[in-house]
């Protein structure tokens, strides 16, 4: 699964730590999501979308092999 979390985060001048605190997860979780090493739960994906005021599908995209 591809995602645009890092792009939206940097666009909004939010650090990984700040985003992590707002979501109630670790900074390492944000890093793992941004580098596609971790696929967030539906709830976490919805929270991320809400923070950036975007639809989930604007941030997360399935790849052909998903």
N, C-alpha and C positions, 0 to 999 in steps of 0.2 A: 504494500500500500504506500503510495506517495502522499506527501503532505506539504503544506505551505506554512507550517507553524513558524519556522524561523523567519520567513519573509514577513509575515504579519507582525511577529514580535518585534523585529528590528524596525519595521515601518512605524510602529507605535512607540518606539524608544522604550521598550520594556526589557529588562534583563531576564535571563533564565531564572534567577533567584526570585525576582519580583513575581513572575508568572507562576512559579512553583508555589510561592506563599499564597497567592490569590486562589490557586486551585487546591491547596492542601496536599501537595505532593512534594517530593524532593527535587532539587535542581537536577540530579542525575536522571530522574524520570523525564524531565523536559528535554535534556540532552538526548536520551534514548529515543524519544518520540521524533525529535528533529532529524536524527540520523537514521530513522526507519529501523532501529533495532528493537523497538517496542511499539505494538499497536495498542492504543488506548481503548479502554472500555467505552461503551456507548455513552455512559453518564459523563465520563471525562471528556470525550469528544464534544458532547453537547455543551459542557461548561466552557471549553476552549472557544467554541463558536460564539457563545454568548459574550465572552470577554471581548472578542474582536468584532462583534456585531455582524457576523457573517453566518451563512448557512453552513452546516456541516460539510456538504458536498463542495463548497467553495474552498474548504481547507484540506479535506481528505479525498483522495481519489484511488479507486481500485486499479490495479495494474492487470494486464492480461493473465498473469499466472496466479492471481489471487482467487 
